């Protein structure tokens, strides 16, 4: 009996000594990976851009005998969407531009699905492209006070550079071209068929991501 106690006692002492170590190892919290320098936290996936731009509009058509003049105006641009990763954003873009003409005022609102891509994650350069619809409200003085509404096909391409203030907030300098296939445009002098509107913009915007 005494011999058996001598055999069991060392095993019991070893188990008692290892038990607290095992409990501590199991209860210790797992360390969360630290983001690498320049890498963004993954707590938010929001992509939001809002700003203004100086814009130029020029219309063109297949049957126009004279070149249309360039018309300048201010414009507003906004993006809202989802940050896929550190280099890619997807979402919707709204671009609004009013312009005065000899026949009246034209207000155009582009609503496009867009994707923005940064080739180099550590740099602020980006390119953007997308397509959607444009809504044109054309006030023609010779016809009446009401507006002529049109829905047209819209395409957008753009590029720019982002400057970061913090990890989430920055400033963006951009240039873009929106193209709207307006089709038949009614003016004071009559209908103009197959009209295409080209909108160029250069501006700045606040970025939140």
SULKAWO-V415978 format. One record per pair of residues at least 24 apart in sequence whose ideal C-beta (glycine too) atoms are under 8 Angstrom apart, sorted by the first residue. I is the first residue (numbers start at 1). J is the second residue. Records with the same first field share a line. If there is no record, write none. Layout:
I=J ; J
This chain:
38=121 ; 122
39=86
40=86 ; 167 ; 209
41=167
44=83 ; 168 ; 209
45=82 ; 83
46=82 ; 83 ; 208 ; 209
47=79 ; 80 ; 81 ; 82 ; 83 ; 89 ; 90 ; 91 ; 116 ; 208 ; 209
48=79 ; 80 ; 207 ; 208 ; 209
49=77 ; 78 ; 79 ; 80 ; 172 ; 205 ; 206 ; 207 ; 208
50=77 ; 78 ; 79 ; 205 ; 206
51=76 ; 77 ; 78 ; 172 ; 174 ; 203 ; 204 ; 205 ; 206
52=76 ; 77 ; 203 ; 204 ; 205
53=77 ; 174 ; 176 ; 201 ; 202 ; 203 ; 204
54=201 ; 202 ; 203
55=97 ; 199 ; 200 ; 201 ; 202 ; 203
56=199 ; 200 ; 201
57=97 ; 99 ; 106 ; 108 ; 197 ; 198 ; 199
58=197 ; 198
59=182 ; 185 ; 195 ; 196 ; 197 ; 198
60=195 ; 196 ; 198
61=185 ; 192 ; 193 ; 194 ; 195 ; 196
62=193 ; 194
63=192 ; 193 ; 194
64=192
71=99 ; 100 ; 101
72=99
73=97 ; 98 ; 99 ; 100
75=199 ; 201 ; 203
77=174 ; 176 ; 201 ; 203 ; 205
78=205
79=114 ; 116
81=114
83=209
86=118 ; 121
87=117 ; 118 ; 119 ; 121
88=115 ; 116 ; 117 ; 118
89=115 ; 116 ; 117 ; 209
90=114 ; 115 ; 116
92=132
93=130 ; 132 ; 156
95=156 ; 176 ; 178 ; 199 ; 201
97=199 ; 201
102=188
103=140 ; 141 ; 142 ; 187 ; 188 ; 189
104=138 ; 139 ; 140 ; 141 ; 188
105=138 ; 139
106=136 ; 137 ; 138 ; 139
107=136 ; 137
108=134 ; 135 ; 136 ; 137 ; 180 ; 197 ; 199
109=134 ; 135
110=134 ; 154 ; 156 ; 178 ; 180 ; 199
111=135 ; 154
112=154 ; 155 ; 156 ; 178
114=156
118=162
124=161 ; 162 ; 163 ; 164 ; 170
125=159 ; 160 ; 161
126=159 ; 160 ; 161 ; 162
127=157 ; 158 ; 159
128=156 ; 157 ; 158 ; 159 ; 160 ; 174 ; 176
129=156 ; 157 ; 158
130=155 ; 156
131=155 ; 156
132=156
134=178 ; 180 ; 182 ; 197
136=180 ; 182 ; 197
138=185 ; 186 ; 187
140=186 ; 187 ; 188
141=188
142=188
143=186 ; 188
148=186
150=182 ; 183 ; 185
152=180 ; 181 ; 182 ; 183 ; 197
153=180 ; 181
154=178 ; 179 ; 180 ; 181
155=179
162=207
168=208 ; 209
169=206 ; 207 ; 208
170=206 ; 207 ; 209
171=204 ; 205 ; 206 ; 207
172=204 ; 205 ; 206 ; 207
173=203 ; 204
174=201 ; 202 ; 203 ; 204 ; 205
175=200 ; 201 ; 202
176=200 ; 201
177=201
